[in-house]
């Protein structure tokens, strides 16, 4: 099974590649937690030096998770699932950019 990730762009240079698609392959429909695991999310979301960015993940038009992503140099993602973990039979997950703010650490 294939799931495409797409996301909003975060700057003018990023617009060139928008919607920034990547394709993930799974042997069977993934659980939400498999689809949105730390390593995948940290690699996919853009790292903006010195900032935190906030994202809402949409799966089939439904809010599935919220992500707080700390950019370079110590990239970390705090993922808050908005539903119980369940199998997703979706073709696309869209990461909607909400806002960014300076990191204070």
Secondary structure, DSSP 8 states (H G I E B T S, - for coil): -EEEEEE---SHHHHTTTT--EEEE-SS--BHHHHT-HHHHHHHS---TTEEEEEEEEETTEEEEEEEEE-TTS-EEEEEESS---B---SEEEEEEEEEEE---
